[in-house]
Amino acid sequence: MKNILKSQSGNIAIAMLLAVIGAMSGVTISSMAVRDTVAAQAELENTQALHFLRAETNRGQAYLEVAAKKDPNIVGGVRTALRTIPMQGSHFSKTYSMQSQVTKIYTDTEAIIVDVGGELQGSLTGASLTEYGVKSLVETKTGAGHVTFGNTNKTMVRKYGELTLLQDTGPVFMYFTDNELSPNDEHVYFYGYDVINGPVHCNTDIQIKKAGGDPSSPYYNQGWPTFLAVVTTSGEIIATPPNYPEDEVFQGGLKEHYDNYEYPTSMAAIKSRGALIGGHADENKIVMVEVNDRSITGWTGQIYDSRKTRKLWPNYPMGYPYADGSHIAINSFTTRDTIWSPLSGTSAVNGKSYYTRCKLWLKGEFGGFQTWASTDTMWLIGNLKYQHTNIGDSPVSNRYDMLGLVSEESIIVKYAYLDPEDSLRYYDNLGSDSALDNGIWIYAAMAALGKGVGNRYEDGVFTFEYQHPHGSIPAVKINLPNDDPDGGPILFDWIDLHRNYWPQTTAHPWPAWLDYPWYNPIWPEAKPYLERGTINIWGGVNQRRRGYVHRNYYDNEYPSNGIWNPPIDYCGATSSPANAFNIQLYQNPAVSVVLQTRHFTGAQGNGVGYKKNYNYDTRMYKTKPPDWPEFKRQGERLPLEQGSWLLKKPPRALI
């Protein structure tokens, strides 16, 4: 080494070596700097693209608000305008282009219910929510300004995301009315027996009255009603007497002069996605359905008119047989009969809605999430209960079953009916005040959407059938004397139509104390029922107008004055059981019948109809039955909630 250092050529060699090492180090450092610069630019480009993707997704969501107002379906999808943003720096020149596609999606999946704080809440995807998708794509080109217009040289940086947005159909109220007045335009009151434990809203004033109540109840409120959840009204509270204890009545809170809710007029979602039962629209058809878990069976009834005549004798059947010409008149009239045929059996699908384009009679035990609906009146002919909830129990912990009932007219608790299978009379909705089967159990959210367009009697209500009972003379067999040429016994029927002018006229009105023909669905009936037990609800009641569930024997606020005109609620004289009529039908042998109204066994009271046991199914505040109608405040769109945002491998283009 010393010799090399002492040598002149050796010094030159070392110098050259050091120069080579220095040059190589410079190249290495320069290469590292270039690599770091490229990596930094790539990271900047990648990060900026991700930020732009987030911004573009938000733009797609904002665009959805506008697009959905113009076309709520937007099933085919709409796109935002293509947006380009150039970015330049000393060593950076890129142009980002971005666009989103918005589509409306429906999914039919099982219910997803989450236990939050010990109380079940959740959502039924697709069945109770409208789902929208926002697909956003961000691409990058090298360069900025006009040089990028024809440039197809895209960089490797591309970002793609899919945002899911869920639009709730609005709340299922425990109790909702668009108009708190009755079909007779009378005030209907909440009073001492009423205990409401779910959200309440009325678009008009709410009437409360200090009257009645059960002193043994833990919610007894000195005759005032009790509301345990929030109550909102677009009007005010009108109390009788005027001074009332607000905090004790409205224990969940009260908001007066609140916004109106837009009550729907049609079941558009059900008609669009539901399964049609019973065929084409026909106002002269009945579909009778019984559901057992998810099995659907029943009957189809075709109503037809027939012309009949009956001879009029004031004392019929007294004096039978009659000589020709002994009658004083002939009644000629049209009756309606029903021909029944079995309904083809089928199975319900979880998360599905079903509807008829005619009258619907419904009862059963429902499994899964189902909605049943009708474009005509819906009649509840028996209990509507859940497969996984015992009668009388709360359904809040039931993760499997939920029921919706929707009618474009009214929903009515049926008094009684003739079963098409055995032609027997069934009183399935009547009960005592104490037994578990104490009336009718309705595990469902109900919506009566009918809008009378000026005819208040056509507005949708939740109510009960046969509100002004009177006795009528049933068919009777009489063993006539042996010298009678026809022998005996003989069946005498349609007795009221043999004794009275029909149809009624001004000169010959129908007797005020005698039941109007066919007003009772199983007419004639000598001793019809007044008090019928309790309407037990676990769900909600939503209606266009306040329907009656209990009546007085005689309505002094809307008196019929002995006139019969049932379509406008004029129903003869009082229904009081104090009015009893002993009608002699035959003298020898002596045959008579007593016409007198009565309470169902074990049902107490001083009127006609049902007591109320209304309970809110708290699952329904978030979870809804399939295709439940939208409830939203006046002029507002229902809010969109973000479901998920997923970053995915970018496609070649938006699809």
PEKA-V967628 format. One record per backbone hydrogen bond with DSSP energy under -1.0 kcal/mol. CO is the residue of the C=O (numbers start at 1). NH is the residue of the N-H. E is the energy in kcal/mol with one decimal. If there is no record, write none. Layout:
co/nh/e
CO/NH/E
CO/NH/E
This chain:
co/nh/e
1/5/-2.0
2/6/-2.2
3/7/-1.3
7/11/-1.7
8/12/-1.7
9/13/-2.2
10/14/-2.3
11/15/-2.4
12/16/-2.6
13/17/-2.5
14/18/-3.0
15/19/-2.2
16/20/-2.7
17/21/-2.8
18/22/-2.8
19/23/-2.8
20/24/-2.7
21/25/-2.5
22/26/-2.4
23/27/-2.5
24/28/-2.6
25/29/-3.1
26/30/-2.9
27/31/-2.8
28/32/-2.6
29/33/-2.4
30/34/-2.7
31/35/-2.8
32/36/-2.6
33/37/-2.5
34/38/-2.8
35/39/-2.7
36/40/-2.6
37/41/-2.6
38/42/-2.7
39/43/-2.8
40/44/-2.6
41/45/-2.9
42/46/-2.8
43/47/-2.9
44/48/-2.9
45/49/-2.1
46/50/-1.7
47/51/-2.1
48/52/-2.6
49/53/-2.2
50/54/-2.0
51/55/-2.4
52/56/-3.0
53/57/-2.4
54/58/-2.0
55/59/-2.0
56/60/-2.4
57/61/-2.1
58/62/-2.4
59/63/-2.5
60/64/-1.9
61/65/-1.3
62/66/-1.1
63/67/-3.0
64/68/-3.0
66/70/-1.5
67/71/-2.8
74/104/-1.0
78/102/-3.5
83/98/-2.8
85/96/-2.7
87/94/-2.8
92/89/-3.4
93/143/-3.3
94/87/-3.3
95/141/-2.4
96/85/-2.9
97/139/-2.7
98/83/-2.5
99/137/-2.4
100/80/-2.5
101/135/-2.7
102/78/-2.2
103/133/-2.8
105/131/-1.2
112/123/-1.9
114/121/-2.6
116/119/-1.7
119/116/-1.8
121/114/-2.8
123/112/-1.6
124/128/-2.3
125/109/-1.0
127/627/-3.1
130/167/-3.4
131/105/-3.8
132/165/-2.9
133/103/-2.4
134/163/-2.9
135/101/-2.7
136/161/-2.1
137/99/-1.6
138/159/-2.5
139/97/-2.6
140/155/-2.7
141/95/-2.4
145/148/-1.6
146/149/-1.3
152/154/-1.9
153/142/-1.0
159/138/-3.1
160/648/-1.9
161/136/-2.6
162/646/-2.5
163/134/-2.8
164/643/-3.5
165/132/-3.2
166/641/-3.0
167/130/-2.6
169/631/-3.0
174/541/-2.2
175/201/-2.0
176/543/-2.0
177/203/-2.0
179/546/-1.4
181/546/-1.1
182/185/-2.5
186/182/-2.6
190/209/-2.6
191/194/-2.5
194/226/-2.4
196/228/-3.1
199/174/-1.8
199/175/-1.6
200/232/-2.6
201/177/-1.5
202/234/-2.5
206/238/-3.0
207/190/-2.1
208/240/-1.6
209/211/-1.1
211/192/-2.4
214/217/-2.1
217/220/-1.7
221/224/-2.2
223/211/-2.5
226/196/-2.6
227/251/-1.4
227/252/-1.2
230/200/-1.9
231/255/-2.3
232/202/-1.4
233/258/-2.8
235/257/-2.2
236/206/-2.4
238/208/-2.4
240/210/-2.5
244/246/-1.3
245/249/-2.1
246/250/-3.3
249/227/-3.2
249/251/-1.0
250/253/-1.2
253/231/-2.1
255/233/-2.2
260/634/-3.2
267/271/-2.2
268/272/-2.0
269/273/-2.4
270/274/-2.8
275/355/-2.2
282/285/-1.1
284/303/-3.2
285/359/-1.7
286/301/-3.4
287/361/-2.8
288/299/-2.1
289/363/-1.3
290/297/-2.3
291/365/-2.9
292/295/-2.4
293/367/-2.6
294/348/-3.7
295/292/-2.6
296/346/-1.9
297/290/-2.9
298/343/-3.1
299/288/-3.0
300/341/-2.1
301/286/-2.7
302/339/-2.4
304/337/-2.5
306/335/-3.0
308/333/-2.6
310/331/-3.4
312/328/-2.6
313/316/-1.7
315/318/-2.9
317/320/-1.7
323/326/-2.0
329/312/-3.2
331/310/-2.4
333/308/-3.1
335/306/-2.4
337/304/-2.8
339/302/-2.8
341/300/-3.2
346/296/-3.1
349/352/-1.3
352/371/-1.2
353/275/-2.7
354/373/-2.0
355/277/-2.9
356/375/-2.0
357/282/-1.7
359/287/-2.6
360/379/-3.5
361/289/-3.3
362/381/-1.9
363/291/-1.8
364/385/-2.1
365/293/-3.3
366/387/-2.4
368/402/-1.9
369/351/-2.2
369/352/-1.1
370/404/-1.6
371/354/-2.9
372/406/-2.2
373/356/-1.6
374/408/-2.3
377/360/-2.0
378/412/-2.9
379/362/-2.4
380/414/-2.3
383/364/-2.6
384/443/-3.2
385/366/-3.2
386/389/-1.0
390/393/-2.4
395/398/-2.3
402/370/-2.8
403/445/-2.1
404/372/-2.9
405/447/-2.2
406/374/-1.7
407/449/-3.3
409/450/-1.9
410/378/-2.7
411/463/-2.0
412/380/-2.9
413/465/-2.6
417/426/-2.4
419/423/-2.8
424/419/-2.5
426/417/-1.6
427/430/-1.2
436/438/-1.2
438/534/-3.0
440/536/-3.0
441/384/-2.9
442/444/-1.2
442/538/-2.3
444/540/-1.5
445/405/-3.0
446/542/-1.4
447/407/-2.4
448/544/-1.1
450/460/-3.2
452/455/-1.2
455/458/-2.0
456/459/-1.0
460/545/-2.1
461/411/-2.4
463/413/-2.5
471/515/-2.3
476/492/-3.2
478/480/-1.2
478/490/-2.1
481/484/-2.2
484/487/-1.6
490/478/-2.2
492/476/-2.5
494/498/-1.0
495/499/-1.4
496/500/-1.5
498/313/-2.8
508/505/-1.7
512/573/-2.5
516/519/-2.2
520/523/-2.2
525/472/-1.5
526/596/-1.3
528/598/-2.0
530/609/-2.0
531/600/-2.5
532/431/-1.5
533/611/-2.6
534/440/-2.0
535/613/-2.5
536/442/-3.3
537/615/-2.4
540/446/-2.5
541/176/-2.3
542/448/-2.6
543/178/-1.6
544/179/-1.0
549/610/-3.1
551/608/-2.8
553/575/-1.7
554/556/-1.1
560/563/-1.8
563/572/-2.6
565/568/-2.1
565/570/-1.7
566/569/-2.3
570/565/-3.6
572/562/-1.0
576/579/-1.5
581/595/-2.8
583/593/-2.4
586/591/-2.5
591/585/-3.0
591/586/-2.2
593/583/-3.3
595/581/-2.1
598/530/-2.7
600/603/-2.8
602/433/-2.1
608/551/-3.2
609/532/-2.8
611/535/-2.9
613/537/-2.6
615/539/-2.5
616/618/-1.0
617/620/-2.5
618/621/-1.3
619/622/-1.1
619/623/-2.6
625/628/-1.4
632/262/-3.4
633/636/-2.3
641/166/-3.4
644/164/-3.1
646/162/-2.5
